[in-house]
């Protein structure tokens, strides 16, 4: 299948020979954040040659965790890319995310991706990798995706993307993200579509813990069984915050809690205390934004393994013309056309870490009285469906926290 693709596109076979196959692929990480992409690619055997990140707290983390890798502070002043195999660009989702400003791909933050395309005009990486939020498939009637694929096509790239759920890596966090791969010389379908499996059945998840977002309650809950909802860099209130967890079997005062930041790091696949260095330059709450903006390490590790060893894929798919439409959850294309791809959100199904295997409700932080009462009030006024026991647990927790205030 890969040879057919190359013949059609007039591409010379560039698969590594036996002599070069053992050479680690090299990486330049743009919009690097706290290094979730690069850490996963390193776990797959790759070597990071450059990091680029502007935000000081994230820089502090990168300098601590990647001390031997050059760090450039601003993509706007980066003159050129080093000679690397892979360029990664998890550009800001601020203007694309439902929790952000939704100003679109040309917003002040998300619009910074234009500098990637400027740099690629004079660079020849084998692969380009982008990661971003699911909302960019539908925001502004698909404008963001149309811009991205149009720029890659203008530069002579073939592209493919796939929506994946981080739970396939075994972490208890329901996190759906678009992984986008493009190349001038390779077939990105051999990377993104070679793996596909069924999502876990509902019975595989335990019913001893349920994640939700206490900042919601009017139109949604962010409800997740045996998992956290998506860790976010911001919220509807405009602040970085943790989700909450209902633990039905815990006693009053321990049944409505928030995970520790170290728990959140683990649920993104990082070692605990990965972001601790940020405390040198920022407040503790900043760590939630850093972790919420990161790429799940296991996702990039899976991607790295496939970048090094592409596989076969099912060529079934239909031609799409998505201008002004919501884009499908997986697709590929080039200047000759665009096709959807019938794959799911789970490339693999790794051993699952249950939520209470990672966070301990006895050491977690009880949700505050104000947060609990506000969420419960919004929930009661809404038309949302939720377990009655959950509402009771919220009321009991609010009463308990109120009692602590009275006795303080």
N, C-alpha and C positions, 0 to 999 in steps of 0.2 A: 504493500500500500504506500509506503514511504517512497519507494523508487518511482512509482507511478506519478506521485505528486511532483517529484523533482524533475521528471522528464517533461511533464506538462508545463512547468514553470521555467524550464531551461536552466536548472540549477545543477551545478557540479556536486557530486557526492562529497560531503564534508564530514561524514562520520569519522571519529577518531580512529586511527590505525592502532594496532597492538602496541606500537612504540609510544604513542601519545595518550592512550586511553587511561594510563595510570597517573597522568599529570592532573593535579587538582584544578578544577575549573576556578577561575578568578572572578571576583565580584566587586562592583562599585555600587554602594548603597546610597541612593538619593532619598531625601525626606526620610531619613533612617529612623527617627523616633528613638526608641530605646533598643533597637536592634533585633526585633522579633524575626524579621526576614533573614537577616544575616546570621543570627544564632542558629536558626533551623538549617540554613544552607551549609554552615560550618559543620553541623552535626551530620550532614550528608557527605562531608569530605571536601568542602570547598574552602577557598581562601579569600578573605576580604582585603582588597587593596586600597579602598577609599570609602569613607563615610562622609555624608553631607547632611547637616542638620542645623537649623538656626536657633531653636528654643533652648535657652540656657539650662533649665532643669534636665532636658533630654541629653544635652551635651555632657552634663556632669555624669550621667549614667554611662554614656558611650565611652567617655574618657576613662572611667573606672573599669568597665567591662571589656573594652577593646583597646588597651593601653598602647599597643604597638601598631595600631592602624591610623594613618593620617586622617584627621577630622577637619573638614572645611565647613565654615560657619554659615554660608549663605549661597544657595543655588544661583541667585541673581548675579553673583560675582565669580562663579565658577567658569573659567574660560574654556576648559576642555575636559573630556573624560580620559582616564587612563586606558591603556590597551588591555581590556578585560574581556572575558567570555560572556559575562552576564551583567546587565545594568538593571537594578531594581528601583522602583519608584512608588512607594506607598504615599502618594501625594495627599495633601490635607482633604479630609472629607467634610470639613466644616460647612461648606455651602451645598453639600449633597445630602447630608444625613437628615433624617426626620427630627433628630434632636438638635440639629444645627439651624443655620439661617435659611437654608434651602434657596439661596440666591442663584444656584446653578453652577455649571462648569466654568463660567467666566467670572465668578465671584472673586473677591479679593484674595481669599485663601486658596480655594480649589483651583483657581485660574493660574496658580503658580506652575501647574503642570506644563504650561506652554514652554517653560525653560528646558524641560526634558527634550522636547522636539527640536528646539534650537541646538542643543548639544548633540543630538543624534545625527544632525545633518553632516557633521564632520567626524563621526565615530562609526565603527563597524563591529559592534558586539555580536556574538552569535545569537544571544537571546536578550529580550527585554521583558521584564516582569512588572506588572502593576497590580496593586491590591486596593480595593475600595468597597464602600457600602453597597448593599443590595439596592438601595433607593435610587442609585444612579441609572438603573435599568429603566425606570419609569418617570423620573423627575423631568419636568418640562417636556413631556411627550417624547422621551428618549434623546433629548438634545445632547446630554453629556456623552452618551455612548456614540452618537453620530459624530461628535467632534473627535473623540479618541480614535475611532476606527478610520475616520477620514484622514486624520493626520498620519497615521501609520501607512495607510494606502498611498498617500502622497509621497511618502518616503520609500516606497517600494517594499513594504513589509507584508507578509501574510500574518494574520492574527487569529487568535482563538481565545475564548473566555468561558468560564464555568462558575456558577454559583455553588459554593460548598458550605457545609455546616461543620463548624469546628468539633462538634461531638464525634465525628468520625475518627478523630485522633485519640479519643478516649477521655477527653476532659469534660467535666460536667458543666458545660456552658453552651447554651443554644445561641450560636453566633453564625450568621449567614453573611458571607463576604464573596465578592466577585474577584476571582483570580484571572488575570489577563496576561497572556503570553504572546509575544510577537517575534518574528525573525525574518531576515532577508534570505537566509540560506537553509533553514530547517523547516520542518513541518510541525507547528505547535500542537496539532491534534495528537501527535504521538506522545506528547507530554500530558496534556490535560484530559484526554478521553480514553487512555489505555486502561484505566482502572474504574470499575463501577460495581457497586454492590447495593443491596437493599438496606434501607434504614432499619435500625433496631425496632423491634416490636414494643408496644406499650408495656408488655409484661416484663421486659428486661429492666425496666426502671423501678426502683423502690418507691414506696409511697410514704416514706418517713420524713421527707423534707420537700418543700415547694418554694422555689424562688419567685419573687415578684418585685416590682418597682414601686416603692412607696411614694414616689413623685407623681405617679399616675392615679388612676381611680375614677376618672370621668368617662373616658372612652376605651380604656384598656388597662390591663394589669401587668403585662409583660410576664405572664404566668409560665412557669416551667417546672415540670415534675422531675424531681431528683437532679436538678440542675439550676444554675443561675440563668436568668435572662441575659441578653447581650450586655457585657460590661461596656459602658459608654464613657467617652471623654467629657460629656456634658449631660444635661437633662432638660426636660421641659421648663425647669426653673432657672436654667442658664448656669447651673453650677455642676462641677464634677461631684458625683456622689455614688455611694455603693448601693446595690440593690439590697433587699431584705429577704429573709428566709423564715418561713413558717415551719416549725418543727412540732407536729402534733403530739408527739410522745413526751415532750419536755414539760417541766412544770411551769406554772405562771411566773412570768418574769424572765423565762428562758425560751419561751416558745416563739417569740417574735424578735429576731436578732439580725444583726448585720455582720457579714464576714469581715475578717481582718484584711488589711491590704496584702499581707503575705499570702492569705488564702486566694485572693484575686490573682496575684502573680502566678501561683501554682495552677489556677484554672485557665491561664493563658499559656501554660507550658513552660514558664520561666522558673528557675530556682527561686526559693523564697529569699527575700531581701534584695532582689535584683535591682530595684529602684532606690535603695536606701541612700545612695550617693546624692540623690536629688535634694536631700534634706540640707545639704551644704549651701544651697542657693534658693530654696523654696520652702513654702509651708508644707506640712504633712499632707494636706488635702490634695496637693498637686500630684501626688503619686497615683491617685485614682484616675486623674486625667491621662497621665502617662501610660498606665496599664490599659485603660479603656480605649486609647487610640492605637494600641499595638496590634501587630499581626500575631495570631496564635502560632507558637513555635512549631508545633507538630504539623501544621498545614504547610509551612515553608520547608520543613524537613522532607515531607512527602513529595513536594514539588521538586526539591533538590535531587532526590533520588531519580525522579523521572527525567529531569534535565540531563543527568549523566547517563541514563540508560532508557531512552525512549522505547515505547512499546507499540503494539498494534491497537487498532481502534475500529469500531463499526462505522462504516461510511454512510449509514442510513441518515437521511436528513432531507429537508425540503428547502427550496430557495425562498429567501425572505427579502422583503423590501420594507424595512421597518421605519422609514422616515415618518415622523409624527405618530409613532406607535410605541407601546411598551415593548421592550426587547425581551426575547425568550431567556430562559435561565442558562442556556448554553448555546454557543454559536461559533462559527468561524467564517473567515472570508478573506478576500483580497480584491484587487481592482477588477477582477473578472466576475465577482458576485459574492453573495452572502448566504449562508445556510444555517438553519438551526440544527441542533444536535440533541437526540433523545437520550440524555444521560441524567442521572439524579444528582442529589446533593451530597451523596456519600461515596467517594472513590474507594474507600476501604472501611473496614469495621474493626477497629482495634479494641483491645480489652478496656472495658469501661471503668473509670474511677467514679464511684458513687459520691454524691455531694457530701455526705457526712463522713466519708473516708478522707476528705480533704479539709473540711472545716469542722471544728469541735464546738457544738452549741454551748458547752460549759465555759468556754473561753471567749466566745464571740461577744460582740457588744450589743446589749439590748437596744432596740429601736427607741428613740426618744419619745417622750410624751407628745410633744408637738407634732412630730412626724406621724406617729401612730394615730392620734386623734384626727389630724387633718385628712389623712388617707381614708380612715374609716368613714368620716363624714361624707367625703366625695363618693365613696363606694356605695353607701346607703342611698344617695340621691341618684345614682346612675341606674341604667338598665342592664348592667353587666350581670352575667351569670357567674356564681361563685359558690363554693360549699358553705353551708350555713355554719358549720363548725369553724370555718375560717373567720367569719364575722364575729362569732362568739369569742374566739381567741384574741382578736384585735381589741374588742371591748375589755376583756379581762386584763389584757396587757396594759391598756391605757389606764384602767383603774389602779393597777399595781404601780405603775410609774407615777400616777398622781399621789398615791400614798407615800411614795418615797419623797416627793416634793414637800408634802405636808410635815413629814417628820424630820426634814433636813434642818 
